[in-house]
Amino acid sequence: MSLYKNSSFWGLLVLICIYTLVSSGEENFPATDSTDTMRQTPSFSPAAAAVVMGDSPVFKPGVESLFSLNLFPEDLEITKYCSELLLIFGQRYVAYVNCLVTAARPVQVCQKCYSSYGSLVDTYVNISSDQMGPGNDSCRDSLLRSDRLMLVYLLYSNMEDLWSKSDCDKCITKGFGSPTNDTLYFMNTHNQTVTCFNKYQQGNYTELCKDCKSSYKSLNELYSRMETNQTMCIDIEDTMNMTRRLWSRKYNCSFPREETVPVIAVSSFMLFLPIIFYLSSFLHSEQKKRKLIHPKRAKSYSSLMNIQSKLS
C-alpha cells in the first residue's frame, strides 16, 4: 500500500515537472514567431473575409460583385428599356438646365431653350404614357410611382413650373417648333432701336433722344399692344425693361405719352371742383339775403269784427 502511494506521488511529481517545462517553453518563444502566428490567424472582419474569399480557389467573385450587389429580385427591378429611357431623361434634363443658366441674363429662356425643353417633354411623355414599349414594358409605375419621393416626377414638375411662370407658351409655337411671329417682329423692332442707340454711344445724347425717338416710340406701342393681347413672355418683358432703363436712366431721354393728356385734363377738372362748389354756395346765400317786398298786411280779424259791429 505504501509502495502504491509512493509510486503515485512520484508520478504526479513527474507530470507537474513536465507541465512546468512546457509552459516555460511557450513563454520563451521569439517575438517574431508570435507575430507571425498572429498574422496567420484568420480575421473575422468583413473586409478580411472578402479578401480571404477572393483568394480562395473555390470562391472567385467578379470585380464589380463586391460593390454592385443585386439586392432585389428580378421582378422588382426596372427593365432595360426603362433604364435606357431614364438615362435619356437625365441627359436631356441636364442639357435644359445648362441652357437655362446661360440664358439667365439677359433673360432669353424661351427663345434659346425651347428646343431642349421640347426634347425633355417628349421623353417624359414616353415615361408617363400607358403605352407599352418593346417587350410590353411600361415605365410609368416603375419610374414615377415606385417610391414616396417620386424623383423623376418632381424634377420634371420643377421644370414645367418654370416654363409656365415664364409664359413661354405665348412666345413659342405649339410643338416647340419656333418663336411666334409676334415675338420675331418685336425682337426685330427692338434690334432697330438698339442699333440707333449704338450710333451715339460716343456722341451727344441729345441727338440720340431726337433721332431715336420714332423707333423707340414704335417699340413702346408694340409692347403695349402685346401686353393688352397677352402675347408676350418673360423674354419680351425683360427686354423692354432694359430698353426703358437705357432710354431714361443712361441717356436721360424723355418721351411724353399720349395718355398723359386726358389724365391732365381730368386732374385739372377735379382740382377746380372745390372752387366751383364754394362759388355756387356763396351766390346762393347772397340771394337769400335779399329783402323781399311784402304786401300790406290785412287787418286782423278782431278789428274787422269791431267795424262790422259799429256799422250794425
Contacts in CASP RR format, 6 or more apart in sequence:
PFRMAT RR
TARGET T0000
AUTHOR 0000-0000-0000
METHOD contacts of the structure
MODEL  1
MSLYKNSSFWGLLVLICIYTLVSSGEENFPATDSTDTMRQTPSFSPAAAA
VVMGDSPVFKPGVESLFSLNLFPEDLEITKYCSELLLIFGQRYVAYVNCL
VTAARPVQVCQKCYSSYGSLVDTYVNISSDQMGPGNDSCRDSLLRSDRLM
LVYLLYSNMEDLWSKSDCDKCITKGFGSPTNDTLYFMNTHNQTVTCFNKY
QQGNYTELCKDCKSSYKSLNELYSRMETNQTMCIDIEDTMNMTRRLWSRK
YNCSFPREETVPVIAVSSFMLFLPIIFYLSSFLHSEQKKRKLIHPKRAKS
YSSLMNIQSKLS
42 48 0 8 1.000
42 52 0 8 1.000
43 49 0 8 1.000
50 66 0 8 1.000
53 59 0 8 1.000
53 61 0 8 1.000
54 60 0 8 1.000
54 61 0 8 1.000
78 86 0 8 1.000
78 139 0 8 1.000
78 142 0 8 1.000
78 143 0 8 1.000
79 135 0 8 1.000
79 137 0 8 1.000
79 139 0 8 1.000
79 142 0 8 1.000
81 133 0 8 1.000
81 134 0 8 1.000
81 135 0 8 1.000
81 137 0 8 1.000
81 139 0 8 1.000
82 127 0 8 1.000
82 137 0 8 1.000
82 139 0 8 1.000
82 142 0 8 1.000
82 143 0 8 1.000
85 123 0 8 1.000
85 126 0 8 1.000
85 127 0 8 1.000
85 139 0 8 1.000
85 143 0 8 1.000
86 127 0 8 1.000
86 139 0 8 1.000
86 143 0 8 1.000
86 152 0 8 1.000
88 123 0 8 1.000
89 120 0 8 1.000
89 123 0 8 1.000
89 124 0 8 1.000
89 127 0 8 1.000
89 152 0 8 1.000
92 116 0 8 1.000
92 119 0 8 1.000
92 120 0 8 1.000
92 123 0 8 1.000
93 120 0 8 1.000
93 155 0 8 1.000
93 156 0 8 1.000
93 159 0 8 1.000
95 116 0 8 1.000
95 119 0 8 1.000
95 120 0 8 1.000
96 113 0 8 1.000
96 116 0 8 1.000
96 117 0 8 1.000
96 119 0 8 1.000
96 120 0 8 1.000
96 159 0 8 1.000
99 109 0 8 1.000
99 112 0 8 1.000
99 113 0 8 1.000
99 116 0 8 1.000
100 109 0 8 1.000
100 113 0 8 1.000
100 162 0 8 1.000
102 112 0 8 1.000
103 109 0 8 1.000
103 111 0 8 1.000
103 112 0 8 1.000
103 113 0 8 1.000
106 238 0 8 1.000
106 239 0 8 1.000
106 242 0 8 1.000
107 234 0 8 1.000
107 235 0 8 1.000
107 238 0 8 1.000
107 239 0 8 1.000
108 235 0 8 1.000
109 162 0 8 1.000
109 166 0 8 1.000
109 168 0 8 1.000
109 234 0 8 1.000
109 235 0 8 1.000
110 166 0 8 1.000
110 167 0 8 1.000
110 168 0 8 1.000
110 171 0 8 1.000
110 172 0 8 1.000
110 179 0 8 1.000
110 233 0 8 1.000
110 234 0 8 1.000
110 235 0 8 1.000
111 171 0 8 1.000
111 179 0 8 1.000
111 183 0 8 1.000
111 187 0 8 1.000
111 235 0 8 1.000
114 168 0 8 1.000
114 172 0 8 1.000
114 176 0 8 1.000
114 177 0 8 1.000
114 179 0 8 1.000
115 176 0 8 1.000
115 177 0 8 1.000
117 159 0 8 1.000
117 163 0 8 1.000
117 168 0 8 1.000
117 176 0 8 1.000
118 175 0 8 1.000
118 176 0 8 1.000
120 156 0 8 1.000
120 159 0 8 1.000
121 176 0 8 1.000
124 152 0 8 1.000
124 156 0 8 1.000
126 139 0 8 1.000
127 139 0 8 1.000
127 140 0 8 1.000
127 143 0 8 1.000
127 144 0 8 1.000
127 152 0 8 1.000
128 140 0 8 1.000
128 144 0 8 1.000
129 138 0 8 1.000
129 140 0 8 1.000
130 138 0 8 1.000
130 140 0 8 1.000
131 138 0 8 1.000
132 138 0 8 1.000
143 152 0 8 1.000
144 150 0 8 1.000
144 152 0 8 1.000
144 153 0 8 1.000
163 169 0 8 1.000
165 234 0 8 1.000
166 233 0 8 1.000
166 234 0 8 1.000
166 235 0 8 1.000
167 232 0 8 1.000
167 233 0 8 1.000
167 234 0 8 1.000
168 233 0 8 1.000
168 234 0 8 1.000
169 233 0 8 1.000
170 180 0 8 1.000
170 230 0 8 1.000
170 231 0 8 1.000
170 232 0 8 1.000
170 233 0 8 1.000
171 179 0 8 1.000
171 180 0 8 1.000
171 182 0 8 1.000
171 183 0 8 1.000
171 231 0 8 1.000
171 232 0 8 1.000
171 233 0 8 1.000
171 235 0 8 1.000
171 236 0 8 1.000
172 178 0 8 1.000
172 179 0 8 1.000
172 180 0 8 1.000
172 183 0 8 1.000
172 233 0 8 1.000
173 179 0 8 1.000
173 180 0 8 1.000
179 187 0 8 1.000
180 231 0 8 1.000
182 226 0 8 1.000
182 231 0 8 1.000
182 232 0 8 1.000
183 232 0 8 1.000
183 233 0 8 1.000
183 235 0 8 1.000
183 236 0 8 1.000
185 222 0 8 1.000
186 219 0 8 1.000
186 222 0 8 1.000
186 223 0 8 1.000
186 226 0 8 1.000
186 232 0 8 1.000
186 236 0 8 1.000
186 239 0 8 1.000
187 239 0 8 1.000
189 215 0 8 1.000
189 218 0 8 1.000
189 219 0 8 1.000
189 222 0 8 1.000
190 219 0 8 1.000
190 239 0 8 1.000
190 240 0 8 1.000
190 243 0 8 1.000
192 215 0 8 1.000
193 212 0 8 1.000
193 215 0 8 1.000
193 216 0 8 1.000
193 218 0 8 1.000
193 219 0 8 1.000
193 243 0 8 1.000
194 243 0 8 1.000
196 208 0 8 1.000
196 211 0 8 1.000
196 212 0 8 1.000
196 215 0 8 1.000
196 216 0 8 1.000
197 208 0 8 1.000
197 212 0 8 1.000
197 246 0 8 1.000
197 251 0 8 1.000
199 208 0 8 1.000
199 211 0 8 1.000
200 207 0 8 1.000
200 208 0 8 1.000
200 211 0 8 1.000
200 212 0 8 1.000
205 251 0 8 1.000
205 252 0 8 1.000
205 253 0 8 1.000
208 251 0 8 1.000
208 253 0 8 1.000
209 251 0 8 1.000
209 252 0 8 1.000
209 253 0 8 1.000
209 254 0 8 1.000
212 253 0 8 1.000
213 253 0 8 1.000
213 255 0 8 1.000
216 243 0 8 1.000
216 247 0 8 1.000
216 253 0 8 1.000
216 255 0 8 1.000
217 255 0 8 1.000
219 240 0 8 1.000
219 243 0 8 1.000
220 255 0 8 1.000
223 232 0 8 1.000
223 236 0 8 1.000
223 240 0 8 1.000
226 232 0 8 1.000
226 236 0 8 1.000
247 253 0 8 1.000
247 255 0 8 1.000
248 254 0 8 1.000
END
